[in-house]
Amino acid sequence: MGIPDAIDFVREGGSIFGVFAAERHIPDIENLLFEHGSNEWNHLPEDDVRRHVGAIASGNTLAVIAASSKVDGIIGVVTYELGHKYPQYQPEGRRDSEHGYIAEAVVHPDFTGRDIGTALLSSAIRDLTEAGLREVYAKRHADNIPSKRMMEKAGMVIVDEFADPEIRPTGSRRTAVMRFVVEG
Ligand SMILES: CC(C)(COP(=O)(O)OP(=O)(O)OC[C@H]1O[C@@H](n2cnc3c(N)ncnc32)[C@H](O)[C@@H]1OP(=O)(O)O)[C@@H](O)C(=O)NCCC(=O)NCCS
């Protein structure tokens, strides 16, 4: 029998695998985000994050997670939503169309650099585009190179960059906006 809710990536002989998140995963997702999500580029306001992750229970927040048969808890998460948050970046004629956006992306530091972030992000994008959405957005600190590389490997390209000192107190203090587009 397969893994329930499995998404189509496995790594390292099947000991690392991806699944769609359900309500029972909320505590593990919060633990990973609060333990390993904050860094000089990635600020996570606790109340907002708890609200966002808690909405996995109602289906308003969606998430894919990576787990390993060798460790407890989860080793990676990408959360995402559907809505109308970025009309200004939508292609001509599609300003009012629903699109997807990536909210949080974190991989446990013991497991980074093994394409797990890219696999999770690609799975989230696939889920959104298979639901009929044609654009998926993600914001990151302009200096966050691992995040930049992960997003590029998942097929996203930069559509904007702007000064954002209120939420980016470090480095260039700029936000980059990335987008995946379904061509055709
Ligand atoms: C961003 C993050 C999720 C990426 O996860 P991951 O599983 O390591 O991602 P991948 O292995 O798929 O890709 C990471 C890429 O960044 C590169 N990278 C990692 N650290 C790097 C560094 N210090 N300098 C340059 N490149 C770096 C990796 O080599 C890889 O690129 P490559 O394949 O071209 O070599 C992870 O680094 C993380 O959790 N960071 C902390 C939270 C965060 O900043 N989240 C992003 C919010 S937008």
The ligand as an ORCA input file, in Angstrom:
! r2SCAN-3c Opt
* xyz 0 1
  C      14.944     28.230      1.165
  C      14.905     26.765      1.599
  C      13.472     26.349      1.859
  C      15.486     25.921      0.445
  O      15.354     24.548      0.773
  P      16.326     23.423      0.130
  O      15.715     22.101      0.341
  O      17.722     23.634      0.573
  O      16.211     23.823     -1.419
  P      16.930     23.128     -2.656
  O      17.943     22.125     -2.196
  O      15.842     22.669     -3.538
  O      17.656     24.376     -3.356
  C      18.445     25.294     -2.611
  C      19.406     25.985     -3.528
  O      20.079     27.029     -2.834
  C      21.473     26.779     -2.860
  N      22.066     27.290     -1.630
  C      21.843     26.859     -0.383
  N      22.541     27.607      0.483
  C      23.222     28.514     -0.247
  C      24.098     29.582      0.058
  N      24.424     29.859      1.319
  N      24.595     30.317     -0.956
  C      24.268     30.053     -2.226
  N      23.414     29.066     -2.585
  C      22.886     28.326     -1.599
  C      21.597     25.290     -3.018
  O      22.867     24.932     -3.464
  C      20.483     25.051     -4.032
  O      20.813     25.543     -5.315
  P      21.576     24.661     -6.445
  O      20.751     23.452     -6.707
  O      21.668     25.605     -7.590
  O      22.916     24.308     -5.874
  C      15.810     26.517      2.868
  O      17.088     27.038      2.611
  C      15.234     27.157      4.137
  O      14.424     26.562      4.848
  N      15.661     28.391      4.464
  C      15.208     29.068      5.679
  C      13.822     29.640      5.527
  C      13.693     30.551      4.316
  O      14.499     31.459      4.112
  N      12.640     30.298      3.507
  C      12.384     31.048      2.291
  C      11.291     32.000      2.486
  S      10.915     32.865      0.963
*
